[in-house]
Amino acid sequence: MPVDTDRIRKTKLLHAPVERVWAAISDARQFGTWFGAEFEGPFVAGARVGARIVPTKVDAEEAKLQESHAGVPFEVVVERVDPMRRLSFRWRPYPVEQEDPASAPTTLVEFELAEAPNGTMVTITESGFDGVPLDKRADAFKGNEEGWSHQVRLLETYLAQRA
């Protein structure tokens, strides 16, 4: 079976209605609470939203893992906001130190929601890794592959704590 080096995909059944899951991913404040970030503005299609990493507020163990990255700035550019169905944004999938941030490649992160028996199916896809410079590609992919596994659990925990 061929390995897809361009995209990461995580799918999870969340035991919450679509409206609650949508709020958790589309409201920048709620997103930041579980994800581990503070955003400078709302998620609106076309918006550039600055952010910085802060430890998640929903899991103490995960917060400890994020602590070493606290304060690191990043930016998302919101592409699509289709209420109750899809949120997507672009971001730089690795730290940009010496490159011109404006010319550094981005990946596309998409959250897709679908009603399912007993809750909501969420699919998180990050694509575009084949456009990342070769010397950074493997580390960016590996780090984000692991990161999205953690984030899916944090989203599930966040929703369970607010049941």
QUIQUI-V863469 format. One record per residue. N is the residue number from 1. RES is the residue in three letters. BURIAL is b if it has 9 or more other ideal C-beta (glycine too) atoms within 8 Angstrom, else e. D_LAST is the distance of its C-alpha to the last C-alpha in Angstrom with 1 decimal. Layout:
n = [N	N]
res = [RES	RES]
burial = [BURIAL	BURIAL]
d_last = [D_LAST	D_LAST]
This chain:
n = [1	2	3	4	5	6	7	8	9	10	11	12	13	14	15	16	17	18	19	20	21	22	23	24	25	26	27	28	29	30	31	32	33	34	35	36	37	38	39	40	41	42	43	44	45	46	47	48	49	50	51	52	53	54	55	56	57	58	59	60	61	62	63	64	65	66	67	68	69	70	71	72	73	74	75	76	77	78	79	80	81	82	83	84	85	86	87	88	89	90	91	92	93	94	95	96	97	98	99	100	101	102	103	104	105	106	107	108	109	110	111	112	113	114	115	116	117	118	119	120	121	122	123	124	125	126	127	128	129	130	131	132	133	134	135	136	137	138	139	140	141	142	143	144	145	146	147	148	149	150	151	152	153	154	155	156	157	158	159	160	161	162	163]
res = [MET	PRO	VAL	ASP	THR	ASP	ARG	ILE	ARG	LYS	THR	LYS	LEU	LEU	HIS	ALA	PRO	VAL	GLU	ARG	VAL	TRP	ALA	ALA	ILE	SER	ASP	ALA	ARG	GLN	PHE	GLY	THR	TRP	PHE	GLY	ALA	GLU	PHE	GLU	GLY	PRO	PHE	VAL	ALA	GLY	ALA	ARG	VAL	GLY	ALA	ARG	ILE	VAL	PRO	THR	LYS	VAL	ASP	ALA	GLU	GLU	ALA	LYS	LEU	GLN	GLU	SER	HIS	ALA	GLY	VAL	PRO	PHE	GLU	VAL	VAL	VAL	GLU	ARG	VAL	ASP	PRO	MET	ARG	ARG	LEU	SER	PHE	ARG	TRP	ARG	PRO	TYR	PRO	VAL	GLU	GLN	GLU	ASP	PRO	ALA	SER	ALA	PRO	THR	THR	LEU	VAL	GLU	PHE	GLU	LEU	ALA	GLU	ALA	PRO	ASN	GLY	THR	MET	VAL	THR	ILE	THR	GLU	SER	GLY	PHE	ASP	GLY	VAL	PRO	LEU	ASP	LYS	ARG	ALA	ASP	ALA	PHE	LYS	GLY	ASN	GLU	GLU	GLY	TRP	SER	HIS	GLN	VAL	ARG	LEU	LEU	GLU	THR	TYR	LEU	ALA	GLN	ARG	ALA]
burial = [e	e	e	e	e	e	b	b	e	b	e	b	e	b	e	b	e	b	e	b	b	b	b	b	b	b	b	b	e	b	b	b	b	b	b	b	b	e	b	e	e	e	b	e	e	e	b	e	b	b	b	b	b	b	b	b	e	b	b	e	e	b	b	e	e	b	e	e	e	b	e	e	e	b	b	b	b	b	e	b	b	e	e	e	e	b	b	b	b	b	b	b	b	b	e	e	e	e	e	e	e	e	e	b	e	b	b	b	b	b	b	b	b	e	e	e	e	e	b	b	b	b	b	b	b	b	b	b	b	e	e	b	e	e	e	b	b	e	e	b	b	e	b	b	b	e	e	b	b	b	b	b	b	b	b	b	b	b	b	e	e	e	e]
d_last = [39.4	39.6	37.3	35.7	36.4	35.3	31.6	28.5	25.9	22.5	20.5	17.1	14.9	11.3	9.0	7.6	10.0	12.9	12.4	9.2	11.1	14.2	13.2	12.3	15.7	17.9	17.3	19.5	17.9	14.4	16.3	18.3	15.6	14.5	18.0	20.1	22.1	23.1	24.2	27.1	26.0	23.9	23.7	26.4	28.7	31.8	30.6	31.4	28.7	29.7	27.3	27.6	25.8	23.9	22.0	18.3	16.2	13.4	15.9	19.2	21.2	20.6	21.3	24.6	25.5	25.0	26.9	30.3	29.5	28.3	30.1	31.1	31.3	30.5	30.3	28.6	30.3	27.9	29.5	27.3	24.4	24.0	20.9	18.3	20.6	22.0	22.3	25.2	27.1	30.1	30.5	33.0	31.9	34.0	35.3	38.2	40.7	44.2	43.6	43.6	39.8	40.7	42.4	39.9	38.3	34.7	32.3	29.9	26.2	24.4	20.8	20.9	18.2	18.8	17.1	17.2	16.8	13.3	11.9	13.7	16.6	17.1	20.7	21.7	25.5	27.8	31.4	34.8	35.5	39.0	39.8	39.1	42.4	43.4	43.6	39.9	38.4	37.8	36.1	33.9	32.9	32.3	30.4	28.1	27.7	26.4	24.4	22.5	21.7	20.2	18.4	16.7	15.3	14.3	12.5	10.6	9.9	8.9	6.2	5.1	5.7	3.8	0.0]
